[in-house]
């Protein structure tokens, strides 16, 4: 059995949803990792048409904690601007993104979860799939480990479900 890197939460996906999740996990002082299959920051925006623009102005497209700056000469930011913003966001908050890492599976391992990847194994008491799966949008969730006991450092496994409304269920 391969030795796992232990963290509190494993976030799968390093796009907008993964970075926003990382922002809130950092604020809660949790030990976490963001696993991203892409080779560079920017999520799916790296693979869109150069002519693609956001459908809303930058002020309405920000991630938590940092406003997206307006793009000079454009009401709706283009692909390059969005990728630059996501790259700067990741750097600003020193988010622990590992890339390129492809997740092979998530399995129960006693009271924890084992996330197997092409770059090794991570173990956490919670995980969240943040973004698309095989090109389809997913329902991001923060999931608990198999048990209800404490995780690393005696913290209870996070039991929050992302609802987009900032509340815990």
Backbone bond lengths (Angstrom), bond angles and torsions (degrees), N, CA, C in turn:
res aa  C-N    CA-C-N  psi(-1)  N-CA   C-N-CA  omega(-1)  CA-C   N-CA-C  phi
1 X - - - 1.455 - - 1.525 108.64 -
2 X 1.317 117.01 134.15 1.455 123.63 -179.18 1.527 110.46 -75.51
3 X 1.340 115.77 137.67 1.465 120.28 176.60 1.526 109.62 -67.30
4 X 1.301 117.12 134.30 1.469 122.24 -178.45 1.521 110.91 -98.88
5 X 1.326 115.75 146.91 1.459 122.22 171.41 1.530 106.22 -81.62
6 X 1.337 117.06 119.89 1.464 121.53 -177.04 1.519 111.97 -87.28
7 X 1.317 115.80 129.10 1.465 123.80 173.37 1.523 107.31 -139.26
8 X 1.315 117.11 170.58 1.464 120.11 175.91 1.527 111.33 -76.54
9 X 1.347 116.16 -44.22 1.462 121.28 -175.99 1.521 109.87 -137.44
10 X 1.324 116.02 137.66 1.458 122.87 173.83 1.526 107.14 -109.54
11 X 1.328 116.68 119.97 1.461 121.97 177.56 1.524 106.84 -100.27
12 X 1.315 116.10 126.29 1.461 121.05 -179.37 1.516 108.20 -103.21
13 X 1.312 116.36 108.73 1.464 122.67 -179.00 1.516 110.57 118.45
14 X 1.336 116.49 126.63 1.459 121.26 -177.01 1.518 113.96 -112.44
15 X 1.321 117.34 25.20 1.459 120.81 175.44 1.524 110.10 -84.73
16 X 1.327 116.81 -156.01 1.470 121.92 -176.82 1.527 112.13 -55.59
17 X 1.325 117.62 -48.61 1.466 121.21 -177.25 1.526 111.21 -65.28
18 X 1.330 116.91 -40.73 1.460 120.21 179.17 1.509 112.74 -65.56
19 X 1.338 116.55 -41.42 1.469 120.26 178.88 1.530 111.16 -66.65
20 X 1.324 116.99 -41.77 1.468 120.23 178.12 1.533 110.64 -63.55
21 X 1.323 116.84 -40.00 1.460 120.69 176.37 1.523 110.07 -61.20
22 X 1.336 116.35 -44.47 1.457 120.79 178.17 1.517 112.54 -59.30
23 X 1.315 116.60 -39.12 1.459 121.27 178.43 1.538 110.26 -57.52
24 X 1.345 116.46 -47.35 1.467 119.85 -177.84 1.523 112.02 -73.53
25 X 1.325 118.22 -35.13 1.467 119.75 176.09 1.518 110.68 -63.99
26 X 1.334 117.21 -39.17 1.468 121.39 177.64 1.529 109.69 -62.07
27 X 1.319 116.96 -42.27 1.474 120.55 179.86 1.522 111.86 -63.79
28 X 1.331 117.34 -26.76 1.467 121.78 178.55 1.527 111.92 -90.09
29 X 1.341 116.56 5.73 1.464 122.61 179.70 1.525 113.01 57.08
30 X 1.330 116.18 36.24 1.455 120.32 176.30 1.528 109.39 -91.72
31 X 1.311 115.40 149.74 1.456 122.45 176.01 1.535 105.92 -87.15
32 X 1.332 117.89 121.86 1.458 120.40 -174.72 1.521 110.80 -148.06
33 X 1.307 114.75 167.11 1.453 122.39 174.64 1.525 107.29 -137.48
34 X 1.325 116.12 146.58 1.465 122.32 174.39 1.524 106.25 -112.02
35 X 1.325 116.68 120.07 1.456 121.72 179.41 1.520 108.57 -101.26
36 X 1.329 116.11 123.34 1.461 120.97 -176.58 1.525 109.94 -126.26
37 X 1.318 116.60 129.21 1.466 121.85 -179.37 1.527 112.25 -74.59
38 X 1.318 117.09 -19.87 1.465 120.79 -177.94 1.528 110.20 -76.35
39 X 1.334 117.61 150.61 1.465 120.04 -178.75 1.533 114.69 -78.16
40 X 1.340 117.43 -13.57 1.465 120.99 -177.18 1.528 109.16 -147.77
41 X 1.337 117.31 162.91 1.466 120.52 177.97 1.528 112.20 -61.88
42 X 1.312 115.33 156.94 1.460 120.48 175.25 1.514 114.21 122.83
43 X 1.312 117.27 -6.63 1.455 120.21 177.92 1.515 112.15 55.74
44 X 1.309 115.56 -145.47 1.465 121.91 -178.62 1.522 112.37 -64.76
45 X 1.324 117.53 -17.89 1.468 120.90 -179.90 1.527 112.14 -63.98
46 X 1.325 118.05 -19.10 1.462 120.47 177.08 1.525 112.09 -67.13
47 X 1.326 116.60 -22.46 1.462 121.04 -171.40 1.521 112.77 -117.73
48 X 1.316 116.65 30.68 1.467 120.07 178.34 1.522 109.60 -108.18
49 X 1.300 115.80 172.18 1.458 121.25 177.83 1.524 109.85 -67.38
50 X 1.306 116.30 144.42 1.464 120.64 177.59 1.522 111.58 -61.26
51 X 1.322 116.92 -27.12 1.465 121.22 -177.77 1.531 112.86 -82.12
52 X 1.347 118.09 -6.54 1.460 120.99 -178.17 1.528 110.79 -71.31
53 X 1.324 116.25 137.77 1.470 123.31 176.35 1.519 109.25 -126.42
54 X 1.327 116.17 155.52 1.460 120.13 171.49 1.523 108.79 -60.75
55 X 1.321 116.59 153.69 1.464 120.30 178.28 1.519 112.38 -89.09
56 X 1.344 116.24 1.40 1.460 120.96 177.35 1.526 109.33 -137.40
57 X 1.323 116.72 155.56 1.474 119.83 177.94 1.530 111.16 -61.64
58 X 1.308 116.08 159.09 1.464 122.20 -177.38 1.526 112.19 -54.73
59 X 1.309 118.02 -38.34 1.469 121.70 -177.58 1.530 112.26 -59.53
60 X 1.318 117.70 -23.88 1.467 121.89 -179.18 1.523 112.00 -103.88
61 X 1.323 117.82 9.98 1.458 122.19 -175.60 1.523 112.59 -122.60
62 X 1.309 116.83 19.07 1.461 121.88 -174.99 1.521 112.37 -80.59
63 X 1.316 115.09 155.49 1.457 122.41 170.50 1.528 108.25 -92.73
64 X 1.333 117.75 163.34 1.471 119.27 -178.17 1.519 112.33 -59.89
65 X 1.319 115.43 137.15 1.456 121.43 174.57 1.512 115.99 90.59
66 X 1.315 118.03 -17.01 1.463 118.97 -178.10 1.522 110.75 -150.65
67 X 1.332 115.35 121.26 1.458 120.18 178.27 1.521 110.58 -70.28
68 X 1.326 115.13 141.92 1.458 119.31 172.37 1.519 106.87 -76.51
69 X 1.327 118.41 124.34 1.466 119.50 179.64 1.531 110.46 -69.55
70 X 1.308 114.87 151.13 1.468 119.42 175.91 1.521 109.03 -66.30
71 X 1.312 115.43 149.65 1.463 120.41 176.96 1.514 108.51 -92.57
72 X 1.309 116.70 128.86 1.463 120.75 179.39 1.518 110.63 -55.91
73 X 1.332 115.48 127.01 1.453 121.25 174.68 1.517 115.85 77.37
74 X 1.335 117.59 7.55 1.471 119.38 -179.47 1.524 109.54 -140.82
75 X 1.312 116.14 128.23 1.463 119.67 176.76 1.528 110.77 -71.87
76 X 1.346 116.07 -36.52 1.459 122.12 -179.04 1.534 108.80 -113.29
77 X 1.341 117.93 116.46 1.468 121.45 -175.65 1.529 112.88 -58.73
78 X 1.339 115.16 144.43 1.457 120.14 178.60 1.530 110.40 -91.88
79 X 1.330 115.33 178.69 1.460 122.82 -177.09 1.521 112.54 -54.08
80 X 1.316 117.13 -49.58 1.462 121.73 -178.07 1.515 111.15 -57.88
81 X 1.333 117.06 -42.76 1.463 121.94 -178.84 1.539 110.71 -65.01
82 X 1.321 116.88 -41.87 1.469 120.48 179.73 1.527 110.40 -64.59
83 X 1.327 117.84 -44.57 1.465 121.27 178.94 1.534 110.10 -62.07
84 X 1.325 117.91 -41.41 1.468 120.62 177.96 1.529 110.98 -62.67
85 X 1.315 116.53 -41.23 1.472 120.81 179.17 1.526 110.69 -63.49
86 X 1.333 117.60 -47.26 1.460 120.58 -179.13 1.532 111.24 -64.58
87 X 1.315 117.43 -37.55 1.464 121.57 176.74 1.524 110.70 -63.81
88 X 1.314 116.81 -46.53 1.472 121.53 179.48 1.529 111.09 -65.07
89 X 1.327 118.10 -37.07 1.457 122.70 179.31 1.535 109.80 -62.68
90 X 1.308 115.63 -48.11 1.464 121.21 179.53 1.532 110.57 -58.71
91 X 1.325 116.55 -42.75 1.471 121.13 -180.00 1.526 111.74 -69.99
92 X 1.325 116.66 -42.33 1.468 120.78 -177.56 1.524 112.10 -57.37
93 X 1.319 116.68 -43.12 1.459 120.99 -177.31 1.528 112.53 -96.02
94 X 1.336 117.27 6.80 1.473 122.86 178.74 1.528 110.29 46.22
95 X 1.322 115.09 50.37 1.462 119.98 -178.33 1.529 109.72 -72.12
96 X 1.333 116.90 135.44 1.464 121.25 -175.50 1.532 112.41 -79.67
97 X 1.323 115.75 75.14 1.462 121.08 -178.49 1.521 108.90 -92.09
98 X 1.314 116.05 130.30 1.467 122.83 175.02 1.525 107.06 -108.06
99 X 1.335 117.35 127.47 1.465 120.60 179.46 1.509 111.18 -154.27
100 X 1.293 117.94 159.15 1.466 126.11 -16.27 1.529 110.08 -76.00
101 X 1.315 116.11 130.72 1.463 122.93 -179.42 1.522 108.18 -133.88
102 X 1.305 116.33 122.61 1.469 121.46 177.80 1.526 109.16 -103.34
103 X 1.315 116.10 126.81 1.458 121.98 179.75 1.523 108.87 -81.65
104 X 1.323 114.93 130.49 1.467 121.34 178.85 1.522 111.70 -96.96
105 X 1.336 116.36 -30.43 1.460 118.85 -179.02 1.510 112.18 -178.18
106 X 1.334 114.57 159.05 1.462 122.60 175.39 1.524 106.39 -125.33
107 X 1.338 115.74 125.12 1.455 120.80 -174.47 1.520 110.66 -134.14
108 X 1.317 116.65 151.01 1.460 120.74 173.58 1.514 109.46 -71.26
109 X 1.319 115.20 142.04 1.460 121.93 178.54 1.526 106.65 -141.91
110 X 1.316 116.20 79.61 1.461 121.39 -174.81 1.518 109.73 68.17
111 X 1.319 116.00 -124.00 1.469 121.38 -179.85 1.526 112.83 -85.37
112 X 1.308 117.14 0.24 1.471 121.19 -175.37 1.518 110.26 -122.73
113 X 1.299 115.25 176.59 1.458 121.97 176.03 1.516 108.59 -114.51
114 X 1.300 115.45 142.76 1.464 122.19 -179.37 1.522 107.56 -112.02
115 X 1.335 116.28 119.27 1.461 121.80 -179.81 1.520 107.28 -106.05
116 X 1.329 115.27 111.34 1.460 121.31 -177.84 1.522 109.12 -96.11
117 X 1.345 115.23 132.41 1.461 121.44 -177.17 1.527 110.34 -134.55
118 X 1.313 115.32 174.36 1.467 119.54 175.30 1.529 111.62 -76.20
119 X 1.332 117.91 -3.86 1.466 122.21 -179.67 1.524 112.65 -117.83
120 X 1.320 117.51 11.17 1.451 120.39 -179.59 1.516 111.23 130.10
121 X 1.328 115.09 -166.74 1.460 122.27 -175.05 1.524 109.11 -125.13
122 X 1.324 115.50 136.07 1.458 122.03 173.68 1.516 107.82 -117.26
123 X 1.324 116.24 148.79 1.454 121.96 178.32 1.520 107.78 -126.88
124 X 1.324 116.50 133.07 1.461 120.76 179.31 1.509 111.00 -149.07
125 X 1.323 116.03 163.19 1.457 118.55 176.57 1.523 110.31 -88.00
126 X 1.330 117.29 -7.87 1.462 120.91 176.13 1.511 110.17 -148.88
127 X 1.327 115.15 158.51 1.460 119.61 175.96 1.514 108.71 -148.84
128 X 1.316 114.80 160.23 1.457 120.55 179.69 1.518 108.51 -143.41
129 X 1.314 116.26 127.64 1.460 120.92 171.25 1.512 105.76 -89.88
130 X 1.299 115.74 115.32 1.462 120.61 -173.35 1.521 109.77 -113.80
131 X 1.314 116.44 97.32 1.460 119.08 175.99 1.498 113.53 123.26
132 X 1.321 115.22 -147.32 1.458 121.89 -172.88 1.522 112.05 -86.87
133 X 1.312 114.69 155.18 1.454 121.83 174.62 1.515 106.89 -129.68
134 X 1.308 115.42 115.63 1.463 121.44 -177.41 1.518 111.20 53.49
135 X 1.335 115.12 42.09 1.446 119.67 175.77 1.514 115.14 83.09
136 X 1.338 117.85 -2.53 1.466 120.79 179.01 1.515 109.23 -108.00
137 X 1.306 115.78 140.98 1.462 119.41 178.64 1.514 109.25 -64.01
138 X 1.321 115.49 142.80 1.453 120.25 179.31 1.508 110.93 -110.62
139 X 1.304 115.44 176.24 1.453 121.72 174.68 1.517 106.45 -106.08
140 X 1.344 117.73 96.51 1.462 119.68 -175.78 1.516 111.35 -60.54
141 X 1.334 115.72 133.73 1.452 121.12 178.94 1.515 109.20 -141.30
142 X 1.298 115.68 149.05 1.456 121.48 171.34 1.517 104.81 -101.56
143 X 1.320 116.30 116.52 1.455 120.53 -172.42 1.514 110.30 -110.75
144 X 1.326 115.80 147.73 1.458 121.67 178.52 1.510 111.01 -86.27
145 X 1.313 113.27 164.39 1.452 120.12 173.09 1.519 110.52 -69.83
146 X 1.310 115.12 -175.51 1.461 121.31 -174.41 1.517 112.46 -65.16
147 X 1.324 118.04 -32.11 1.453 120.72 -176.80 1.510 112.08 -110.68
148 X 1.312 115.83 179.23 1.456 119.45 -179.98 1.523 111.54 -106.85
149 X 1.325 116.74 9.47 1.459 120.61 -178.07 1.514 112.42 -76.38
150 X 1.329 115.94 179.47 1.459 119.57 -179.34 1.523 111.65 -70.59
151 X 1.317 114.85 152.52 1.459 120.87 175.55 1.518 109.23 -92.70
152 X 1.317 117.01 -154.06 1.457 120.99 178.50 1.520 110.17 -60.27
153 X 1.304 116.17 151.17 1.467 123.67 177.88 1.531 111.78 56.54
154 X 1.336 117.79 24.32 1.448 121.16 175.23 1.511 115.37 74.41
155 X 1.343 119.12 7.95 1.461 119.02 178.79 1.515 109.14 -81.90
156 X 1.303 115.90 149.06 1.464 119.47 175.35 1.516 107.93 -73.23
157 X 1.315 116.33 144.33 1.460 119.34 177.80 1.520 109.02 -59.64
158 X 1.337 117.27 133.56 1.460 119.42 178.74 1.517 110.27 -58.64
159 X 1.318 116.60 135.98 1.455 121.00 -178.88 1.518 110.70 -120.55
160 X 1.322 116.62 18.84 1.465 120.35 -177.95 1.517 110.24 -76.32
161 X 1.289 116.48 146.16 1.458 121.83 172.47 1.513 106.87 -117.09
162 X 1.302 116.86 129.49 1.454 119.93 -179.61 1.516 109.02 -71.58
163 X 1.319 115.91 121.70 1.462 120.13 179.85 1.509 111.68 -116.57
164 X 1.324 116.94 -4.78 1.451 119.72 -177.26 1.507 112.20 81.35
165 X 1.344 117.91 0.16 1.449 120.46 -178.48 1.520 112.00 -118.76
166 X 1.332 116.74 7.78 1.452 120.58 174.83 1.511 115.87 71.52
167 X 1.320 118.74 18.12 1.454 119.76 179.52 1.531 109.18 -111.85
168 X 1.323 115.48 161.66 1.460 120.40 177.89 1.520 108.52 -101.15
169 X 1.328 114.91 139.55 1.463 119.35 177.21 1.510 109.53 -113.00
